[in-house]
């Protein structure tokens, strides 16, 4: 049995939901279901989802496309691990 550390699950640093089929959404499939919060640069939650399954492609909680820019995330896995960082949204 081989055990991988936290480095095994890399978190991407950017998405570009522009229809070209590459980096269209925030891919967290390697973590299984997670709780995800996305914040803008002012610290406001612009998107959140429990049991997230790769649905965020730059939209707000109300479904409007957010402007290009840097956003921050908070991830909580189903085994209690927490990850924070940033993601660049570009169209």
RAVEN-V19834 format. One record per residue. N is the residue number from 0. BURIAL is + if it has 24 or more other C-alpha atoms within 12 Angstrom, else -. Layout:
N:BURIAL, N:BURIAL
//
This chain:
0:-, 1:-, 2:-, 3:-, 4:-, 5:-, 6:-, 7:-, 8:-, 9:-, 10:+, 11:-, 12:-, 13:+, 14:+, 15:+, 16:+, 17:-, 18:-, 19:-, 20:-, 21:-, 22:+, 23:-, 24:+, 25:+, 26:+, 27:+, 28:-, 29:-, 30:+, 31:-, 32:-, 33:+, 34:+, 35:+, 36:+, 37:+, 38:+, 39:+, 40:-, 41:-, 42:-, 43:-, 44:-, 45:+, 46:+, 47:+, 48:+, 49:-, 50:-, 51:+, 52:-, 53:+, 54:+, 55:+, 56:+, 57:+, 58:+, 59:-, 60:-, 61:-, 62:-, 63:-, 64:-, 65:+, 66:-, 67:-, 68:-, 69:-, 70:+, 71:+, 72:+, 73:+, 74:+, 75:+, 76:+, 77:-, 78:-, 79:-, 80:-, 81:-, 82:+, 83:-, 84:-, 85:+, 86:+, 87:+, 88:+, 89:+, 90:-
//
